[in-house]
């Protein structure tokens, strides 16, 4: 199974994900700590971008 990093758009293997954040009851996965930090600073912006 793959999940998508909402910051850079990279497809990640779920079992290899090392960085995650919870936001509004959902868990988001990131390729790197840098992407996680960007998401944590402005989650709404990235979630809006994902939905387009
Ligand atoms: Zn990323």
mmCIF file of the protein (N, C-alpha, C, O) and its ligand, coordinates in Angstrom:
data_MODEL
# 
_entry.id   MODEL 
# 
loop_
_entity.id 
_entity.type 
_entity.pdbx_number_of_molecules 
1 polymer     1 
2 non-polymer 1 
# 
_entity_poly.entity_id                      1 
_entity_poly.type                           'polypeptide(L)' 
_entity_poly.nstd_linkage                   no 
_entity_poly.nstd_monomer                   no 
_entity_poly.pdbx_seq_one_letter_code       
;(UNK)(UNK)(UNK)(UNK)(UNK)(UNK)(UNK)(UNK)(UNK)(UNK)(UNK)(UNK)(UNK)(UNK)(UNK)(UNK)
(UNK)(UNK)(UNK)(UNK)(UNK)(UNK)(UNK)(UNK)(UNK)(UNK)(UNK)(UNK)(UNK)(UNK)(UNK)(UNK)
(UNK)(UNK)(UNK)(UNK)(UNK)(UNK)(UNK)(UNK)(UNK)(UNK)(UNK)(UNK)(UNK)(UNK)(UNK)(UNK)
(UNK)(UNK)(UNK)(UNK)
;
_entity_poly.pdbx_seq_one_letter_code_can   XXXXXXXXXXXXXXXXXXXXXXXXXXXXXXXXXXXXXXXXXXXXXXXXXXXX 
_entity_poly.pdbx_strand_id                 A 
# 
loop_
_entity_poly_seq.entity_id 
_entity_poly_seq.num 
_entity_poly_seq.mon_id 
_entity_poly_seq.hetero 
1 1  UNK n 
1 2  UNK n 
1 3  UNK n 
1 4  UNK n 
1 5  UNK n 
1 6  UNK n 
1 7  UNK n 
1 8  UNK n 
1 9  UNK n 
1 10 UNK n 
1 11 UNK n 
1 12 UNK n 
1 13 UNK n 
1 14 UNK n 
1 15 UNK n 
1 16 UNK n 
1 17 UNK n 
1 18 UNK n 
1 19 UNK n 
1 20 UNK n 
1 21 UNK n 
1 22 UNK n 
1 23 UNK n 
1 24 UNK n 
1 25 UNK n 
1 26 UNK n 
1 27 UNK n 
1 28 UNK n 
1 29 UNK n 
1 30 UNK n 
1 31 UNK n 
1 32 UNK n 
1 33 UNK n 
1 34 UNK n 
1 35 UNK n 
1 36 UNK n 
1 37 UNK n 
1 38 UNK n 
1 39 UNK n 
1 40 UNK n 
1 41 UNK n 
1 42 UNK n 
1 43 UNK n 
1 44 UNK n 
1 45 UNK n 
1 46 UNK n 
1 47 UNK n 
1 48 UNK n 
1 49 UNK n 
1 50 UNK n 
1 51 UNK n 
1 52 UNK n 
# 
loop_
_struct_asym.id 
_struct_asym.entity_id 
A 1 
B 2 
# 
loop_
_chem_comp.id 
_chem_comp.type 
_chem_comp.mon_nstd_flag 
UNK 'L-peptide linking' . 
ZN  non-polymer         . 
# 
_pdbx_entity_nonpoly.entity_id   2 
_pdbx_entity_nonpoly.name        ? 
_pdbx_entity_nonpoly.comp_id     ZN 
# 
_pdbx_nonpoly_scheme.asym_id         B 
_pdbx_nonpoly_scheme.entity_id       2 
_pdbx_nonpoly_scheme.mon_id          ZN 
_pdbx_nonpoly_scheme.ndb_seq_num     1 
_pdbx_nonpoly_scheme.pdb_seq_num     101 
_pdbx_nonpoly_scheme.auth_seq_num    101 
_pdbx_nonpoly_scheme.pdb_mon_id      ZN 
_pdbx_nonpoly_scheme.auth_mon_id     ZN 
_pdbx_nonpoly_scheme.pdb_strand_id   A 
_pdbx_nonpoly_scheme.pdb_ins_code    . 
# 
loop_
_atom_site.group_PDB 
_atom_site.id 
_atom_site.type_symbol 
_atom_site.label_atom_id 
_atom_site.label_alt_id 
_atom_site.label_comp_id 
_atom_site.label_asym_id 
_atom_site.label_entity_id 
_atom_site.label_seq_id 
_atom_site.pdbx_PDB_ins_code 
_atom_site.Cartn_x 
_atom_site.Cartn_y 
_atom_site.Cartn_z 
_atom_site.occupancy 
_atom_site.B_iso_or_equiv 
_atom_site.pdbx_formal_charge 
_atom_site.auth_seq_id 
_atom_site.auth_comp_id 
_atom_site.auth_asym_id 
_atom_site.auth_atom_id 
_atom_site.pdbx_PDB_model_num 
ATOM   1   N  N  . UNK A 1 1  ? 0.839  -1.210 0.000  1.00 0.00 ? 1   UNK A N  1 
ATOM   2   C  CA . UNK A 1 1  ? 0.000  0.000  0.000  1.00 0.00 ? 1   UNK A CA 1 
ATOM   3   C  C  . UNK A 1 1  ? 0.871  1.257  0.000  1.00 0.00 ? 1   UNK A C  1 
ATOM   4   O  O  . UNK A 1 1  ? 1.910  1.308  0.657  1.00 0.00 ? 1   UNK A O  1 
ATOM   5   N  N  . UNK A 1 2  ? 0.440  2.237  -0.727 1.00 0.00 ? 2   UNK A N  1 
ATOM   6   C  CA . UNK A 1 2  ? 1.175  3.492  -0.731 1.00 0.00 ? 2   UNK A CA 1 
ATOM   7   C  C  . UNK A 1 2  ? 0.312  4.624  -0.186 1.00 0.00 ? 2   UNK A C  1 
ATOM   8   O  O  . UNK A 1 2  ? -0.916 4.598  -0.263 1.00 0.00 ? 2   UNK A O  1 
ATOM   9   N  N  . UNK A 1 3  ? 0.992  5.602  0.360  1.00 0.00 ? 3   UNK A N  1 
ATOM   10  C  CA . UNK A 1 3  ? 0.337  6.821  0.832  1.00 0.00 ? 3   UNK A CA 1 
ATOM   11  C  C  . UNK A 1 3  ? 1.054  8.003  0.180  1.00 0.00 ? 3   UNK A C  1 
ATOM   12  O  O  . UNK A 1 3  ? 2.202  7.888  -0.249 1.00 0.00 ? 3   UNK A O  1 
ATOM   13  N  N  . UNK A 1 4  ? 0.369  9.123  0.114  1.00 0.00 ? 4   UNK A N  1 
ATOM   14  C  CA . UNK A 1 4  ? 0.948  10.282 -0.552 1.00 0.00 ? 4   UNK A CA 1 
ATOM   15  C  C  . UNK A 1 4  ? 1.386  11.333 0.461  1.00 0.00 ? 4   UNK A C  1 
ATOM   16  O  O  . UNK A 1 4  ? 0.642  11.715 1.364  1.00 0.00 ? 4   UNK A O  1 
ATOM   17  N  N  . UNK A 1 5  ? 2.600  11.775 0.278  1.00 0.00 ? 5   UNK A N  1 
ATOM   18  C  CA . UNK A 1 5  ? 3.111  12.899 1.061  1.00 0.00 ? 5   UNK A CA 1 
ATOM   19  C  C  . UNK A 1 5  ? 2.404  14.170 0.573  1.00 0.00 ? 5   UNK A C  1 
ATOM   20  O  O  . UNK A 1 5  ? 2.580  14.563 -0.581 1.00 0.00 ? 5   UNK A O  1 
ATOM   21  N  N  . UNK A 1 6  ? 1.608  14.817 1.434  1.00 0.00 ? 6   UNK A N  1 
ATOM   22  C  CA . UNK A 1 6  ? 0.822  15.972 0.975  1.00 0.00 ? 6   UNK A CA 1 
ATOM   23  C  C  . UNK A 1 6  ? 1.671  17.200 0.669  1.00 0.00 ? 6   UNK A C  1 
ATOM   24  O  O  . UNK A 1 6  ? 1.186  18.136 0.034  1.00 0.00 ? 6   UNK A O  1 
ATOM   25  N  N  . UNK A 1 7  ? 2.914  17.215 1.103  1.00 0.00 ? 7   UNK A N  1 
ATOM   26  C  CA . UNK A 1 7  ? 3.763  18.393 0.890  1.00 0.00 ? 7   UNK A CA 1 
ATOM   27  C  C  . UNK A 1 7  ? 4.440  18.342 -0.476 1.00 0.00 ? 7   UNK A C  1 
ATOM   28  O  O  . UNK A 1 7  ? 4.333  19.291 -1.253 1.00 0.00 ? 7   UNK A O  1 
ATOM   29  N  N  . UNK A 1 8  ? 5.130  17.256 -0.776 1.00 0.00 ? 8   UNK A N  1 
ATOM   30  C  CA . UNK A 1 8  ? 5.874  17.182 -2.039 1.00 0.00 ? 8   UNK A CA 1 
ATOM   31  C  C  . UNK A 1 8  ? 5.185  16.293 -3.071 1.00 0.00 ? 8   UNK A C  1 
ATOM   32  O  O  . UNK A 1 8  ? 5.579  16.278 -4.237 1.00 0.00 ? 8   UNK A O  1 
ATOM   33  N  N  . UNK A 1 9  ? 4.154  15.551 -2.648 1.00 0.00 ? 9   UNK A N  1 
ATOM   34  C  CA . UNK A 1 9  ? 3.406  14.725 -3.594 1.00 0.00 ? 9   UNK A CA 1 
ATOM   35  C  C  . UNK A 1 9  ? 4.007  13.355 -3.855 1.00 0.00 ? 9   UNK A C  1 
ATOM   36  O  O  . UNK A 1 9  ? 3.493  12.609 -4.689 1.00 0.00 ? 9   UNK A O  1 
ATOM   37  N  N  . UNK A 1 10 ? 5.072  13.011 -3.170 1.00 0.00 ? 10  UNK A N  1 
ATOM   38  C  CA . UNK A 1 10 ? 5.737  11.735 -3.364 1.00 0.00 ? 10  UNK A CA 1 
ATOM   39  C  C  . UNK A 1 10 ? 4.878  10.572 -2.861 1.00 0.00 ? 10  UNK A C  1 
ATOM   40  O  O  . UNK A 1 10 ? 4.238  10.665 -1.814 1.00 0.00 ? 10  UNK A O  1 
ATOM   41  N  N  . UNK A 1 11 ? 4.876  9.476  -3.624 1.00 0.00 ? 11  UNK A N  1 
ATOM   42  C  CA . UNK A 1 11 ? 4.207  8.255  -3.170 1.00 0.00 ? 11  UNK A CA 1 
ATOM   43  C  C  . UNK A 1 11 ? 5.148  7.492  -2.244 1.00 0.00 ? 11  UNK A C  1 
ATOM   44  O  O  . UNK A 1 11 ? 6.303  7.247  -2.592 1.00 0.00 ? 11  UNK A O  1 
ATOM   45  N  N  . UNK A 1 12 ? 4.654  7.119  -1.067 1.00 0.00 ? 12  UNK A N  1 
ATOM   46  C  CA . UNK A 1 12 ? 5.486  6.448  -0.072 1.00 0.00 ? 12  UNK A CA 1 
ATOM   47  C  C  . UNK A 1 12 ? 4.920  5.078  0.240  1.00 0.00 ? 12  UNK A C  1 
ATOM   48  O  O  . UNK A 1 12 ? 3.702  4.901  0.281  1.00 0.00 ? 12  UNK A O  1 
ATOM   49  N  N  . UNK A 1 13 ? 5.793  4.111  0.460  1.00 0.00 ? 13  UNK A N  1 
ATOM   50  C  CA . UNK A 1 13 ? 5.338  2.809  0.939  1.00 0.00 ? 13  UNK A CA 1 
ATOM   51  C  C  . UNK A 1 13 ? 4.963  2.945  2.407  1.00 0.00 ? 13  UNK A C  1 
ATOM   52  O  O  . UNK A 1 13 ? 5.753  3.412  3.227  1.00 0.00 ? 13  UNK A O  1 
ATOM   53  N  N  . UNK A 1 14 ? 3.750  2.530  2.720  1.00 0.00 ? 14  UNK A N  1 
ATOM   54  C  CA . UNK A 1 14 ? 3.192  2.767  4.053  1.00 0.00 ? 14  UNK A CA 1 
ATOM   55  C  C  . UNK A 1 14 ? 4.100  2.230  5.158  1.00 0.00 ? 14  UNK A C  1 
ATOM   56  O  O  . UNK A 1 14 ? 4.294  2.889  6.180  1.00 0.00 ? 14  UNK A O  1 
ATOM   57  N  N  . UNK A 1 15 ? 4.655  1.036  4.954  1.00 0.00 ? 15  UNK A N  1 
ATOM   58  C  CA . UNK A 1 15 ? 5.474  0.422  6.014  1.00 0.00 ? 15  UNK A CA 1 
ATOM   59  C  C  . UNK A 1 15 ? 6.847  1.068  6.139  1.00 0.00 ? 15  UNK A C  1 
ATOM   60  O  O  . UNK A 1 15 ? 7.554  0.828  7.117  1.00 0.00 ? 15  UNK A O  1 
ATOM   61  N  N  . UNK A 1 16 ? 7.233  1.884  5.163  1.00 0.00 ? 16  UNK A N  1 
ATOM   62  C  CA . UNK A 1 16 ? 8.542  2.540  5.232  1.00 0.00 ? 16  UNK A CA 1 
ATOM   63  C  C  . UNK A 1 16 ? 8.460  3.983  5.733  1.00 0.00 ? 16  UNK A C  1 
ATOM   64  O  O  . UNK A 1 16 ? 9.480  4.659  5.873  1.00 0.00 ? 16  UNK A O  1 
ATOM   65  N  N  . UNK A 1 17 ? 7.249  4.441  5.999  1.00 0.00 ? 17  UNK A N  1 
ATOM   66  C  CA . UNK A 1 17 ? 7.080  5.825  6.447  1.00 0.00 ? 17  UNK A CA 1 
ATOM   67  C  C  . UNK A 1 17 ? 7.642  6.004  7.851  1.00 0.00 ? 17  UNK A C  1 
ATOM   68  O  O  . UNK A 1 17 ? 7.308  5.250  8.766  1.00 0.00 ? 17  UNK A O  1 
ATOM   69  N  N  . UNK A 1 18 ? 8.491  6.999  8.010  1.00 0.00 ? 18  UNK A N  1 
ATOM   70  C  CA . UNK A 1 18 ? 9.094  7.275  9.314  1.00 0.00 ? 18  UNK A CA 1 
ATOM   71  C  C  . UNK A 1 18 ? 8.575  8.562  9.934  1.00 0.00 ? 18  UNK A C  1 
ATOM   72  O  O  . UNK A 1 18 ? 8.749  8.797  11.130 1.00 0.00 ? 18  UNK A O  1 
ATOM   73  N  N  . UNK A 1 19 ? 7.934  9.397  9.117  1.00 0.00 ? 19  UNK A N  1 
ATOM   74  C  CA . UNK A 1 19 ? 7.479  10.699 9.625  1.00 0.00 ? 19  UNK A CA 1 
ATOM   75  C  C  . UNK A 1 19 ? 5.986  10.830 9.396  1.00 0.00 ? 19  UNK A C  1 
ATOM   76  O  O  . UNK A 1 19 ? 5.513  10.740 8.263  1.00 0.00 ? 19  UNK A O  1 
ATOM   77  N  N  . UNK A 1 20 ? 5.247  11.041 10.471 1.00 0.00 ? 20  UNK A N  1 
ATOM   78  C  CA . UNK A 1 20 ? 3.805  11.228 10.349 1.00 0.00 ? 20  UNK A CA 1 
ATOM   79  C  C  . UNK A 1 20 ? 3.357  12.378 11.249 1.00 0.00 ? 20  UNK A C  1 
ATOM   80  O  O  . UNK A 1 20 ? 4.019  12.732 12.224 1.00 0.00 ? 20  UNK A O  1 
ATOM   81  N  N  . UNK A 1 21 ? 2.201  12.950 10.881 1.00 0.00 ? 21  UNK A N  1 
ATOM   82  C  CA . UNK A 1 21 ? 1.554  13.961 11.712 1.00 0.00 ? 21  UNK A CA 1 
ATOM   83  C  C  . UNK A 1 21 ? 0.077  13.661 11.770 1.00 0.00 ? 21  UNK A C  1 
ATOM   84  O  O  . UNK A 1 21 ? -0.510 13.161 10.810 1.00 0.00 ? 21  UNK A O  1 
ATOM   85  N  N  . UNK A 1 22 ? -0.515 13.970 12.901 1.00 0.00 ? 22  UNK A N  1 
ATOM   86  C  CA . UNK A 1 22 ? -1.969 13.881 12.991 1.00 0.00 ? 22  UNK A CA 1 
ATOM   87  C  C  . UNK A 1 22 ? -2.555 15.266 12.890 1.00 0.00 ? 22  UNK A C  1 
ATOM   88  O  O  . UNK A 1 22 ? -2.073 16.219 13.501 1.00 0.00 ? 22  UNK A O  1 
ATOM   89  N  N  . UNK A 1 23 ? -3.615 15.354 12.097 1.00 0.00 ? 23  UNK A N  1 
ATOM   90  C  CA . UNK A 1 23 ? -4.303 16.632 11.967 1.00 0.00 ? 23  UNK A CA 1 
ATOM   91  C  C  . UNK A 1 23 ? -5.783 16.351 11.802 1.00 0.00 ? 23  UNK A C  1 
ATOM   92  O  O  . UNK A 1 23 ? -6.178 15.615 10.897 1.00 0.00 ? 23  UNK A O  1 
ATOM   93  N  N  . UNK A 1 24 ? -6.603 16.926 12.663 1.00 0.00 ? 24  UNK A N  1 
ATOM   94  C  CA . UNK A 1 24 ? -8.057 16.734 12.643 1.00 0.00 ? 24  UNK A CA 1 
ATOM   95  C  C  . UNK A 1 24 ? -8.436 15.255 12.555 1.00 0.00 ? 24  UNK A C  1 
ATOM   96  O  O  . UNK A 1 24 ? -9.311 14.868 11.780 1.00 0.00 ? 24  UNK A O  1 
ATOM   97  N  N  . UNK A 1 25 ? -7.763 14.443 13.363 1.00 0.00 ? 25  UNK A N  1 
ATOM   98  C  CA . UNK A 1 25 ? -8.124 13.036 13.467 1.00 0.00 ? 25  UNK A CA 1 
ATOM   99  C  C  . UNK A 1 25 ? -7.610 12.140 12.363 1.00 0.00 ? 25  UNK A C  1 
ATOM   100 O  O  . UNK A 1 25 ? -7.876 10.938 12.368 1.00 0.00 ? 25  UNK A O  1 
ATOM   101 N  N  . UNK A 1 26 ? -6.876 12.703 11.413 1.00 0.00 ? 26  UNK A N  1 
ATOM   102 C  CA . UNK A 1 26 ? -6.297 11.890 10.344 1.00 0.00 ? 26  UNK A CA 1 
ATOM   103 C  C  . UNK A 1 26 ? -4.788 11.904 10.437 1.00 0.00 ? 26  UNK A C  1 
ATOM   104 O  O  . UNK A 1 26 ? -4.192 12.866 10.922 1.00 0.00 ? 26  UNK A O  1 
ATOM   105 N  N  . UNK A 1 27 ? -4.173 10.827 9.966  1.00 0.00 ? 27  UNK A N  1 
ATOM   106 C  CA . UNK A 1 27 ? -2.722 10.725 9.986  1.00 0.00 ? 27  UNK A CA 1 
ATOM   107 C  C  . UNK A 1 27 ? -2.179 10.965 8.582  1.00 0.00 ? 27  UNK A C  1 
ATOM   108 O  O  . UNK A 1 27 ? -2.655 10.379 7.609  1.00 0.00 ? 27  UNK A O  1 
ATOM   109 N  N  . UNK A 1 28 ? -1.189 11.824 8.494  1.00 0.00 ? 28  UNK A N  1 
ATOM   110 C  CA . UNK A 1 28 ? -0.532 12.128 7.223  1.00 0.00 ? 28  UNK A CA 1 
ATOM   111 C  C  . UNK A 1 28 ? 0.911  11.675 7.287  1.00 0.00 ? 28  UNK A C  1 
ATOM   112 O  O  . UNK A 1 28 ? 1.557  11.744 8.333  1.00 0.00 ? 28  UNK A O  1 
ATOM   113 N  N  . UNK A 1 29 ? 1.408  11.207 6.149  1.00 0.00 ? 29  UNK A N  1 
ATOM   114 C  CA . UNK A 1 29 ? 2.748  10.619 6.092  1.00 0.00 ? 29  UNK A CA 1 
ATOM   115 C  C  . UNK A 1 29 ? 3.670  11.473 5.239  1.00 0.00 ? 29  UNK A C  1 
ATOM   116 O  O  . UNK A 1 29 ? 3.244  12.079 4.255  1.00 0.00 ? 29  UNK A O  1 
ATOM   117 N  N  . UNK A 1 30 ? 4.937  11.514 5.628  1.00 0.00 ? 30  UNK A N  1 
ATOM   118 C  CA . UNK A 1 30 ? 5.908  12.384 4.955  1.00 0.00 ? 30  UNK A CA 1 
ATOM   119 C  C  . UNK A 1 30 ? 7.184  11.623 4.636  1.00 0.00 ? 30  UNK A C  1 
ATOM   120 O  O  . UNK A 1 30 ? 7.558  10.672 5.323  1.00 0.00 ? 30  UNK A O  1 
ATOM   121 N  N  . UNK A 1 31 ? 7.849  12.076 3.558  1.00 0.00 ? 31  UNK A N  1 
ATOM   122 C  CA . UNK A 1 31 ? 9.093  11.426 3.135  1.00 0.00 ? 31  UNK A CA 1 
ATOM   123 C  C  . UNK A 1 31 ? 10.260 11.838 4.017  1.00 0.00 ? 31  UNK A C  1 
ATOM   124 O  O  . UNK A 1 31 ? 11.252 11.117 4.122  1.00 0.00 ? 31  UNK A O  1 
ATOM   125 N  N  . UNK A 1 32 ? 10.140 13.008 4.657  1.00 0.00 ? 32  UNK A N  1 
ATOM   126 C  CA . UNK A 1 32 ? 11.270 13.550 5.407  1.00 0.00 ? 32  UNK A CA 1 
ATOM   127 C  C  . UNK A 1 32 ? 10.769 14.435 6.537  1.00 0.00 ? 32  UNK A C  1 
ATOM   128 O  O  . UNK A 1 32 ? 9.608  14.844 6.569  1.00 0.00 ? 32  UNK A O  1 
ATOM   129 N  N  . UNK A 1 33 ? 11.673 14.716 7.458  1.00 0.00 ? 33  UNK A N  1 
ATOM   130 C  CA . UNK A 1 33 ? 11.331 15.615 8.552  1.00 0.00 ? 33  UNK A CA 1 
ATOM   131 C  C  . UNK A 1 33 ? 11.033 17.017 8.019  1.00 0.00 ? 33  UNK A C  1 
ATOM   132 O  O  . UNK A 1 33 ? 10.196 17.728 8.575  1.00 0.00 ? 33  UNK A O  1 
ATOM   133 N  N  . UNK A 1 34 ? 11.712 17.413 6.947  1.00 0.00 ? 34  UNK A N  1 
ATOM   134 C  CA . UNK A 1 34 ? 11.487 18.735 6.359  1.00 0.00 ? 34  UNK A CA 1 
ATOM   135 C  C  . UNK A 1 34 ? 10.036 18.870 5.888  1.00 0.00 ? 34  UNK A C  1 
ATOM   136 O  O  . UNK A 1 34 ? 9.406  19.901 6.122  1.00 0.00 ? 34  UNK A O  1 
ATOM   137 N  N  . UNK A 1 35 ? 9.503  17.835 5.226  1.00 0.00 ? 35  UNK A N  1 
ATOM   138 C  CA . UNK A 1 35 ? 8.118  17.877 4.757  1.00 0.00 ? 35  UNK A CA 1 
ATOM   139 C  C  . UNK A 1 35 ? 7.145  17.887 5.943  1.00 0.00 ? 35  UNK A C  1 
ATOM   140 O  O  . UNK A 1 35 ? 6.144  18.603 5.924  1.00 0.00 ? 35  UNK A O  1 
ATOM   141 N  N  . UNK A 1 36 ? 7.442  17.100 6.955  1.00 0.00 ? 36  UNK A N  1 
ATOM   142 C  CA . UNK A 1 36 ? 6.585  17.078 8.140  1.00 0.00 ? 36  UNK A CA 1 
ATOM   143 C  C  . UNK A 1 36 ? 6.528  18.468 8.792  1.00 0.00 ? 36  UNK A C  1 
ATOM   144 O  O  . UNK A 1 36 ? 5.457  18.931 9.185  1.00 0.00 ? 36  UNK A O  1 
ATOM   145 N  N  . UNK A 1 37 ? 7.657  19.109 8.899  1.00 0.00 ? 37  UNK A N  1 
ATOM   146 C  CA . UNK A 1 37 ? 7.701  20.435 9.516  1.00 0.00 ? 37  UNK A CA 1 
ATOM   147 C  C  . UNK A 1 37 ? 6.911  21.451 8.714  1.00 0.00 ? 37  UNK A C  1 
ATOM   148 O  O  . UNK A 1 37 ? 6.198  22.280 9.280  1.00 0.00 ? 37  UNK A O  1 
ATOM   149 N  N  . UNK A 1 38 ? 7.036  21.388 7.396  1.00 0.00 ? 38  UNK A N  1 
ATOM   150 C  CA . UNK A 1 38 ? 6.272  22.314 6.542  1.00 0.00 ? 38  UNK A CA 1 
ATOM   151 C  C  . UNK A 1 38 ? 4.784  22.104 6.750  1.00 0.00 ? 38  UNK A C  1 
ATOM   152 O  O  . UNK A 1 38 ? 4.021  23.064 6.858  1.00 0.00 ? 38  UNK A O  1 
ATOM   153 N  N  . UNK A 1 39 ? 4.369  20.832 6.806  1.00 0.00 ? 39  UNK A N  1 
ATOM   154 C  CA . UNK A 1 39 ? 2.947  20.527 7.007  1.00 0.00 ? 39  UNK A CA 1 
ATOM   155 C  C  . UNK A 1 39 ? 2.482  21.035 8.364  1.00 0.00 ? 39  UNK A C  1 
ATOM   156 O  O  . UNK A 1 39 ? 1.421  21.651 8.469  1.00 0.00 ? 39  UNK A O  1 
ATOM   157 N  N  . UNK A 1 40 ? 3.264  20.783 9.394  1.00 0.00 ? 40  UNK A N  1 
ATOM   158 C  CA . UNK A 1 40 ? 2.879  21.192 10.752 1.00 0.00 ? 40  UNK A CA 1 
ATOM   159 C  C  . UNK A 1 40 ? 2.729  22.711 10.864 1.00 0.00 ? 40  UNK A C  1 
ATOM   160 O  O  . UNK A 1 40 ? 1.923  23.203 11.653 1.00 0.00 ? 40  UNK A O  1 
ATOM   161 N  N  . UNK A 1 41 ? 3.501  23.442 10.078 1.00 0.00 ? 41  UNK A N  1 
ATOM   162 C  CA . UNK A 1 41 ? 3.418  24.901 10.118 1.00 0.00 ? 41  UNK A CA 1 
ATOM   163 C  C  . UNK A 1 41 ? 2.159  25.428 9.437  1.00 0.00 ? 41  UNK A C  1 
ATOM   164 O  O  . UNK A 1 41 ? 1.627  26.468 9.823  1.00 0.00 ? 41  UNK A O  1 
ATOM   165 N  N  . UNK A 1 42 ? 1.688  24.705 8.424  1.00 0.00 ? 42  UNK A N  1 
ATOM   166 C  CA . UNK A 1 42 ? 0.555  25.219 7.662  1.00 0.00 ? 42  UNK A CA 1 
ATOM   167 C  C  . UNK A 1 42 ? -0.263 24.092 7.027  1.00 0.00 ? 42  UNK A C  1 
ATOM   168 O  O  . UNK A 1 42 ? -0.344 23.992 5.803  1.00 0.00 ? 42  UNK A O  1 
ATOM   169 N  N  . UNK A 1 43 ? -0.870 23.240 7.872  1.00 0.00 ? 43  UNK A N  1 
ATOM   170 C  CA . UNK A 1 43 ? -1.571 22.067 7.333  1.00 0.00 ? 43  UNK A CA 1 
ATOM   171 C  C  . UNK A 1 43 ? -2.701 22.421 6.368  1.00 0.00 ? 43  UNK A C  1 
ATOM   172 O  O  . UNK A 1 43 ? -2.902 21.722 5.375  1.00 0.00 ? 43  UNK A O  1 
ATOM   173 N  N  . UNK A 1 44 ? -3.428 23.477 6.640  1.00 0.00 ? 44  UNK A N  1 
ATOM   174 C  CA . UNK A 1 44 ? -4.567 23.830 5.787  1.00 0.00 ? 44  UNK A CA 1 
ATOM   175 C  C  . UNK A 1 44 ? -4.134 24.062 4.340  1.00 0.00 ? 44  UNK A C  1 
ATOM   176 O  O  . UNK A 1 44 ? -4.826 23.653 3.407  1.00 0.00 ? 44  UNK A O  1 
ATOM   177 N  N  . UNK A 1 45 ? -3.012 24.704 4.159  1.00 0.00 ? 45  UNK A N  1 
ATOM   178 C  CA . UNK A 1 45 ? -2.548 25.025 2.819  1.00 0.00 ? 45  UNK A CA 1 
ATOM   179 C  C  . UNK A 1 45 ? -2.293 23.747 2.015  1.00 0.00 ? 45  UNK A C  1 
ATOM   180 O  O  . UNK A 1 45 ? -2.674 23.655 0.848  1.00 0.00 ? 45  UNK A O  1 
ATOM   181 N  N  . UNK A 1 46 ? -1.647 22.761 2.647  1.00 0.00 ? 46  UNK A N  1 
ATOM   182 C  CA . UNK A 1 46 ? -1.310 21.527 1.933  1.00 0.00 ? 46  UNK A CA 1 
ATOM   183 C  C  . UNK A 1 46 ? -2.543 20.658 1.705  1.00 0.00 ? 46  UNK A C  1 
ATOM   184 O  O  . UNK A 1 46 ? -2.657 19.994 0.674  1.00 0.00 ? 46  UNK A O  1 
ATOM   185 N  N  . UNK A 1 47 ? -3.457 20.663 2.659  1.00 0.00 ? 47  UNK A N  1 
ATOM   186 C  CA . UNK A 1 47 ? -4.666 19.855 2.480  1.00 0.00 ? 47  UNK A CA 1 
ATOM   187 C  C  . UNK A 1 47 ? -5.530 20.433 1.378  1.00 0.00 ? 47  UNK A C  1 
ATOM   188 O  O  . UNK A 1 47 ? -6.154 19.688 0.622  1.00 0.00 ? 47  UNK A O  1 
ATOM   189 N  N  . UNK A 1 48 ? -5.573 21.748 1.280  1.00 0.00 ? 48  UNK A N  1 
ATOM   190 C  CA . UNK A 1 48 ? -6.331 22.377 0.209  1.00 0.00 ? 48  UNK A CA 1 
ATOM   191 C  C  . UNK A 1 48 ? -5.711 22.023 -1.143 1.00 0.00 ? 48  UNK A C  1 
ATOM   192 O  O  . UNK A 1 48 ? -6.421 21.743 -2.109 1.00 0.00 ? 48  UNK A O  1 
ATOM   193 N  N  . UNK A 1 49 ? -4.390 22.038 -1.199 1.00 0.00 ? 49  UNK A N  1 
ATOM   194 C  CA . UNK A 1 49 ? -3.688 21.732 -2.447 1.00 0.00 ? 49  UNK A CA 1 
ATOM   195 C  C  . UNK A 1 49 ? -3.945 20.288 -2.883 1.00 0.00 ? 49  UNK A C  1 
ATOM   196 O  O  . UNK A 1 49 ? -4.035 20.004 -4.077 1.00 0.00 ? 49  UNK A O  1 
ATOM   197 N  N  . UNK A 1 50 ? -4.063 19.378 -1.911 1.00 0.00 ? 50  UNK A N  1 
ATOM   198 C  CA . UNK A 1 50 ? -4.299 17.960 -2.200 1.00 0.00 ? 50  UNK A CA 1 
ATOM   199 C  C  . UNK A 1 50 ? -5.655 17.716 -2.855 1.00 0.00 ? 50  UNK A C  1 
ATOM   200 O  O  . UNK A 1 50 ? -5.821 16.795 -3.654 1.00 0.00 ? 50  UNK A O  1 
ATOM   201 N  N  . UNK A 1 51 ? -6.616 18.561 -2.500 1.00 0.00 ? 51  UNK A N  1 
ATOM   202 C  CA . UNK A 1 51 ? -8.002 18.311 -2.928 1.00 0.00 ? 51  UNK A CA 1 
ATOM   203 C  C  . UNK A 1 51 ? -8.287 18.821 -4.335 1.00 0.00 ? 51  UNK A C  1 
ATOM   204 O  O  . UNK A 1 51 ? -9.352 18.535 -4.883 1.00 0.00 ? 51  UNK A O  1 
ATOM   205 N  N  . UNK A 1 52 ? -7.369 19.564 -4.928 1.00 0.00 ? 52  UNK A N  1 
ATOM   206 C  CA . UNK A 1 52 ? -7.616 20.115 -6.256 1.00 0.00 ? 52  UNK A CA 1 
ATOM   207 C  C  . UNK A 1 52 ? -7.269 19.115 -7.351 1.00 0.00 ? 52  UNK A C  1 
ATOM   208 O  O  . UNK A 1 52 ? -7.418 19.419 -8.535 1.00 0.00 ? 52  UNK A O  1 
HETATM 209 ZN ZN . ZN  B 2 .  ? 7.998  14.964 1.011  1.00 0.00 ? 101 ZN  A ZN 1 
# 
